[in-house]
């Protein structure tokens, strides 16, 4: 298993709200020891957003060239996503022109994934009709929205991996579609295509309260990639593995049982952005050590089988 992380690990710092240049991020991650990358293009409102402007393809080429220079590869890309699970709840959608800009960003993100050689684009499902969803309506509306994007990805050699979300409740009702793995499996299987699989976010599953080893064994070969982070079940903290309440020692055997062949890709930007830029590398090194240890546990468990 290879060590990986998303490029958002350096996007912000305690004393710097502007993202570091992607090529500099890749250099630093290489020097620390990471092997694979998750190309994060999920925040269209970042002033340095890479898919904004007419030069976006040139900028993506620069990212691809930087990775090649340091012998790194992209295991996945994170697509832009709707806040709060539904456009009606996302305050950005009230701004003139945002909806068109978002759709343009979705198209560009799939093309960018192809340009950097990322095999998987990670997507968030949405809720319909709104924040207390209807399972059947959400299933149908997510197909209406994503079918064309899944096809766009296939045309460019990029699969779509749908992510398990945080389930949550409001007034006794569940409030997030695909918060439970049964919904996620049903939705992914309905495409009947090996280019549509699952990205498992361990933090989301922990906050939802799932039995993760059992859930992963149900997901099985549908698992294409992961978001590795921890939390305390009270919020989506995106902190380091072993610093929250997730039982990683029970998760590793489940990943081996299902024959997981992907990377260990961190998503811990909330932890690293608490550091000032001057010492942020130290935070990222600690994150790398946690990732490397998980990879070692996985490799040892595999070797024992």
Secondary structure by P-SEA (a helix, b strand, c coil): cbbbbccccccccccccccccaaaaaaaaaaaccccccccccccccccccccccaaaaaaaaaaaaaaaacccccbbbccccccccccccccccccaaaaaaaaaaaaaaaaaaaacccbbbbbbbbcccccccaaaaaaaaaaccaaaaaaaaaacbbbbbbbccccccccccccccccaaaaaaaaaccccccbbbbbcaaaaaaaccaaaaaaaaacccccccccccccccccccccccccccaaaaaaaaaaaaccccccccccccccccccccaaaaaaaaaaaaaaaaaaaaaaaaaac
